[in-house]
Amino acid sequence: MHIKHVALNVNDLEESIKFYEMITELSVARRFKSEPGEVAFLRNKSGETEIELIYMPQGSKFQGKGIFICFETDKLDEMHKLAIDKGLNPSSIQEPGDNTRYFYVYDPNGVSIQLRVFPK
């Protein structure tokens, strides 16, 4: 068994798509109206990672407190610099002593996104 996708309610679909395309390098695989809102699925090139972004204009405003999503990357330093350059205020890069390195950045809805390098 594995997770097919993670669904997140978002307050601004365009802003959230832009963030996830930039920071996680996912891209829109499909997008459609779901009255009264809109849904976008973003996935990586191989298709094994997918996020569903759900925008409902009349829904309660989502605050992503208490959740974080980890993405594995082999470009940690490059992505950290990008987050800094885009004014996203990422955490410093952490090295916890288990041969991994990571940093956190918040998405536009307050969900903590971790980008992490794992040992090969």
N, C-alpha and C positions, 0 to 999 in steps of 0.2 A: 504494500500500500504506500502511496505517496500523496502529497498535497498537489492537487491539480492547479488551484489558484487561490489567491487571497483576495477578498473583496473589501474595498475601503469606500466608505461614504466620503465624498469630498464636497467642499463648499464652492469651489470654482474649478470646473472640469479642465478648462484650457490651461490654467496655471498649474494644476496637478500633472497634466500630461507633459507639459514643458519640463517640470522638475524631474519626473521619472525618466523621461527620455535623456536628459542631461546626466543625471547622477547615476542611474542604474544601467544606462544604455539599452533599455527596453524600447521597443517601438510599437506604435498602434497596429494591432493585428486586425481588429474589427471595431466598429463604432456604430451605434444605432440609437435612435430615439426610443425611449421607454416612457411613454406619457405618464406623468407630466415632465419627466426628466430625460436624461441621456446617460448611456453607458459606454465605456471604452475599455477594451481589453488590450493590455500591453504585454508583449512577450519578448524573450530573447531570441537570437537567431536560430538556435536549435530547438526552441519550443518547449523546453522542459521547465522554464520559469515563466509564470504568468500572473499578472495583477489585474483585477477588475476594479475600475474606478466608476463609482455610481454617483451621479449628481441628481438630486431631487430638489427643485427650487423651493418647494413648500415644506420640506422636511426640517427636522431640528438640525441646528448647526453642529457638525461633528467636531469633537475635540479629541485628538488621538492620544490622550494621556494614558500612560500605563501600558503601552504596547511598543515593541520595536521589531523591525524586520531586518534580518541580516542578509546581505548580498556578498558572495565571494567574488573577489576581483584579483587580477594579477597586475593591476595598475594603481595601487593604493596611493603612492606619492603623487602621481599625475591627477588622480581624482580629488585628492585633498587640496592640491593647488587650485584646481578648477573651482571647488567649493569656496575657497577663500576668494578667488578672483571674482566670483559671481555674488559675493557678499552674503553667503549663506551661513556664516559664522559656525563652521564645523569645530568639533572638539579637537584637541591636539591628538596626534597619533599616539596610541597606547601600545606598549609592548609588555604583556603580562607575564612573560617568562615561559610560555608554553609553545614557543616558536611561531606564534601568530602575531599579527599587527592589525590594528583597526582604528577607525575613528567613527564618530557619530555626527549626523546632521539631521535637522528636523525638516520634514516635508511641509508644504504649505498648510496642512491641517493639524500639525503638531505631532505626527507620528515620527518616532525616532528611527532613523535609518542608519544601520551600521554597515559600513563597507569594511571587509576583513580579508586578509591574506592568510591562508592556511598552509601548513607545511606540505610539501609534495611527497 
